[in-house]
Amino acid sequence: MEIVESVRAMQAAARKWRAQGRRIGFVPTMGNLHEGHLALVRLAKQRADVVVTSIFVNPTQFGPNEDFAAYPRTFEADRALCEREGVDVVFHPSVAEMYPAGASVAVTENALSRTLCGAARPGHFDGVCTIVAKLFNVVQPHVAVFGEKDAQQLRVIRRMVRDLRFPVEIVAGPTVREADGLALSSRNQYLTPAQRPQAVCLRRALDEAERLFAAGERDPKNLVRAMRAIVTAQPDARIDYMEIVDDETLQPLGGPIGRPALAALAVWVGKPRLIDNTVLVP
């Protein structure tokens, strides 16, 4: 496995692979890797001849009240995991390499990114789109894999790829969960022993929405009310948002669910802000 730190070297490697007719798979990450990330790597390996994983903590997707400096950097552990999974190249650039002095261009998505996490974290998806566009231009992948846990991010990236005509296939990786249903996240490590069992309320709330939906409930307000009751019963849980939106547009539903809908929630359980989702299909 090779560690590449410069844009020029990464682009040169990508050009060489493409000239050889090799298919490039890409998994972008901010490091602090866990089994959820590794599942995405395995999907990339199934669809490509060469797999690149980027490890880059992107400053532009952090808000003013979010501590970029405190985000965990665990490069040596991440490197070992990537090597174990058969990653061919870890792209590990500096901030200066990805954002040259005086950088003044950003990529903005103006529809899907305005609700849910986008409403709660203004500017976040501008940072996501900008760095993913940069990474696509550097790594030049044929296929890139993103997790379904970050449902809004997945839809925003797909829209960016469509609208900007990136020649990249976007593959969705299913959410990987702990045995009790909690979605794997780098933030889970910040849960205290008392908060950890409470955090399962996100999955339990979605399970209840799925149960009611399967029983015939189509009113999104009733489904959200049932989800809210489960989450608010936990002493350390505080809801950021809890919504059921159109799965394609991510806009609020004006009436009963008649087409696929995304049930999504973000909840602080103590310090960590956790997210989860499910798709309800009539």
C-alpha positions in Angstrom: 0.0 0.0 0.0 1.2 3.5 -0.9 0.7 6.7 0.9 0.4 9.7 -1.4 0.4 13.2 0.0 0.6 15.5 -3.1 -2.1 16.3 -5.6 0.3 16.0 -8.5 1.5 12.5 -7.5 -2.1 11.3 -7.0 -3.2 12.7 -10.4 -0.1 11.0 -12.0 -1.0 7.7 -10.5 -4.6 8.0 -11.7 -3.6 8.9 -15.2 -1.3 5.8 -15.3 -4.1 3.5 -14.1 -6.5 4.8 -16.6 -4.0 4.4 -19.4 -3.7 0.8 -18.3 -7.4 0.4 -18.5 -7.7 -0.1 -14.8 -11.0 0.9 -13.0 -10.4 3.2 -10.0 -12.6 2.9 -6.9 -12.6 5.7 -4.3 -13.7 6.0 -0.7 -13.4 9.5 0.7 -13.1 9.7 4.5 -12.0 12.1 7.2 -10.2 9.3 9.0 -10.9 7.9 12.5 -12.0 4.8 10.6 -14.4 2.1 11.8 -16.1 -0.9 10.4 -18.6 1.3 8.6 -15.8 2.9 6.5 -14.2 -0.5 5.9 -17.5 -1.9 4.5 -17.4 0.9 2.0 -13.8 -0.1 1.1 -15.0 -3.6 0.5 -17.7 -2.4 -1.8 -15.2 -0.3 -3.8 -12.9 -3.4 -4.1 -15.8 -5.4 -5.7 -16.3 -2.7 -8.3 -12.8 -1.6 -9.2 -9.3 -2.8 -10.0 -7.6 -0.2 -7.8 -8.9 1.3 -4.6 -8.0 4.7 -3.2 -9.1 5.9 0.3 -8.6 9.5 1.2 -8.0 10.6 4.7 -8.5 14.3 5.0 -10.2 16.4 7.7 -11.9 19.0 5.6 -12.0 22.4 7.3 -14.7 24.0 5.1 -17.4 21.6 6.3 -17.0 22.6 9.9 -19.2 25.4 11.2 -18.1 28.3 13.5 -19.3 26.3 16.6 -17.8 23.0 15.5 -14.2 22.4 16.6 -12.1 21.5 13.5 -9.0 21.3 15.6 -10.5 18.8 18.0 -11.6 16.3 15.3 -9.7 13.0 16.0 -6.7 12.4 13.8 -5.8 8.7 14.0 -3.7 8.3 10.9 -1.5 5.4 12.0 -4.4 3.3 13.1 -6.3 4.3 9.9 -3.4 3.4 7.8 -3.1 -0.1 9.4 -6.8 -0.7 8.7 -6.6 0.3 5.1 -3.6 -2.0 4.6 -5.5 -4.8 6.2 -8.4 -4.3 3.8 -6.2 -4.2 0.7 -6.4 -0.5 -0.1 -3.9 0.3 -2.9 -3.4 4.0 -2.1 -4.2 6.2 0.9 -4.4 9.8 -0.3 -3.4 11.9 2.7 -3.0 15.6 1.6 -2.4 18.6 3.8 -4.9 21.4 4.0 -2.6 23.6 2.0 -2.4 21.0 -0.7 -6.2 20.9 -1.1 -6.8 24.6 -0.5 -4.0 26.7 -2.0 -3.4 30.1 -0.6 -6.0 32.5 -1.8 -8.5 29.7 -2.8 -11.7 31.4 -3.7 -13.9 28.9 -5.5 -16.5 26.8 -3.9 -19.3 24.4 -5.1 -22.8 25.1 -3.8 -25.9 22.9 -4.2 -29.0 25.0 -3.8 -31.9 22.6 -3.2 -31.2 19.3 -1.5 -28.8 20.9 1.0 -31.2 23.4 2.5 -33.2 21.0 4.8 -32.3 18.6 7.5 -28.6 18.8 8.3 -28.2 21.6 5.9 -30.6 23.7 7.8 -29.0 22.8 11.1 -25.5 23.3 9.9 -25.4 26.3 7.4 -22.6 26.0 4.9 -21.8 22.4 5.7 -22.7 21.0 2.4 -20.9 23.8 0.5 -17.8 22.4 2.2 -18.8 18.8 1.4 -19.5 19.5 -2.3 -16.3 21.6 -2.7 -14.0 19.0 -1.2 -15.6 16.0 -3.0 -15.4 17.9 -6.3 -11.7 18.5 -5.6 -11.1 14.9 -4.7 -12.8 13.7 -7.8 -10.6 15.9 -9.9 -7.5 14.6 -8.1 -8.3 10.9 -7.7 -10.2 10.6 -11.0 -12.3 7.6 -9.9 -14.6 5.6 -12.1 -16.7 4.7 -9.0 -17.0 6.3 -5.5 -18.7 4.8 -2.5 -20.7 6.8 0.1 -22.6 5.5 3.1 -26.4 5.5 3.4 -26.2 6.7 7.0 -25.3 10.1 5.7 -28.5 10.1 3.6 -28.6 13.8 2.7 -24.9 13.9 1.8 -25.4 10.9 -0.5 -28.3 12.7 -2.3 -26.4 16.0 -2.5 -23.3 14.3 -4.0 -25.4 12.4 -6.5 -27.0 15.7 -7.6 -23.6 17.4 -7.9 -22.3 14.5 -10.0 -25.4 14.7 -12.2 -25.4 18.5 -12.6 -21.7 19.0 -13.0 -21.4 15.9 -15.3 -18.7 14.2 -13.3 -18.0 10.8 -15.0 -18.2 9.0 -11.7 -20.6 6.2 -10.6 -21.9 6.8 -7.1 -22.5 3.6 -5.1 -24.4 3.6 -1.8 -23.1 1.5 1.1 -25.7 0.2 3.6 -25.5 1.6 7.2 -23.4 -0.7 9.4 -24.8 -1.1 12.9 -23.8 -2.4 16.3 -25.7 -5.5 17.6 -28.2 -3.3 19.3 -29.0 -1.2 16.2 -26.9 1.9 16.9 -25.4 3.1 13.6 -21.6 3.1 13.6 -20.1 6.6 13.8 -16.9 8.1 14.8 -18.9 10.2 17.3 -20.1 7.1 19.2 -16.7 7.1 21.1 -17.8 10.2 22.9 -20.9 8.6 24.5 -20.5 7.9 28.2 -21.4 4.5 29.6 -24.7 5.9 30.8 -25.4 7.5 27.4 -24.5 4.6 25.2 -27.7 2.6 25.8 -29.8 5.7 25.4 -28.3 6.3 21.9 -30.2 3.3 20.6 -33.3 5.5 20.8 -32.5 6.8 17.2 -32.8 3.3 15.8 -35.8 2.5 18.0 -37.6 5.6 16.8 -37.0 4.6 13.2 -38.2 1.0 13.9 -41.4 2.4 15.3 -42.0 4.6 12.3 -41.4 1.5 10.1 -43.8 -0.6 12.2 -46.6 2.0 12.0 -46.0 2.6 8.3 -46.3 -1.1 7.6 -49.5 -1.1 9.6 -51.0 1.5 7.3 -50.1 4.8 8.9 -49.4 7.4 6.2 -49.6 10.7 8.1 -46.1 12.0 8.6 -47.1 14.0 11.6 -48.3 10.9 13.4 -45.1 9.1 12.5 -42.9 11.9 13.8 -45.0 12.2 16.9 -44.4 8.5 17.7 -40.7 8.8 17.0 -40.4 11.9 19.1 -42.0 10.1 22.1 -39.3 7.4 22.0 -36.4 9.8 21.8 -37.6 12.3 24.4 -38.0 9.5 26.9 -34.2 9.4 27.2 -32.8 11.8 29.8 -29.7 12.7 27.8 -31.3 13.0 24.4 -32.0 16.3 22.8 -33.5 16.5 19.3 -31.9 18.7 16.6 -34.3 17.7 13.9 -36.8 14.9 13.3 -38.5 14.9 9.9 -40.1 12.9 7.2 -39.4 14.3 3.8 -39.8 13.4 0.1 -37.0 11.0 -0.6 -36.1 12.7 -3.9 -36.5 16.4 -3.1 -35.9 16.3 0.7 -38.7 18.7 1.0 -41.4 18.5 3.7 -44.5 16.4 2.7 -47.7 18.3 2.3 -49.9 15.4 3.0 -50.1 11.6 3.4 -47.1 9.6 2.2 -47.8 8.4 -1.3 -44.3 8.0 -2.6 -40.9 7.0 -1.1 -40.1 9.2 1.9 -37.0 9.6 4.0 -37.4 9.5 7.8 -34.4 11.3 9.2 -33.3 12.5 12.6 -30.4 14.1 14.3 -30.1 13.9 18.1 -27.6 15.0 20.7 -27.1 12.3 23.2 -25.0 14.2 25.7 -22.2 15.8 23.7 -22.3 13.7 20.5 -24.7 14.7 17.7 -25.9 11.4 16.1 -27.8 10.9 12.9 -29.8 8.0 11.4 -32.5 7.5 8.8 -34.7 5.0 7.0 -36.7 5.1 3.7 -40.4 4.4 3.8 -41.7 3.0 0.6 -45.5 2.7 0.0 
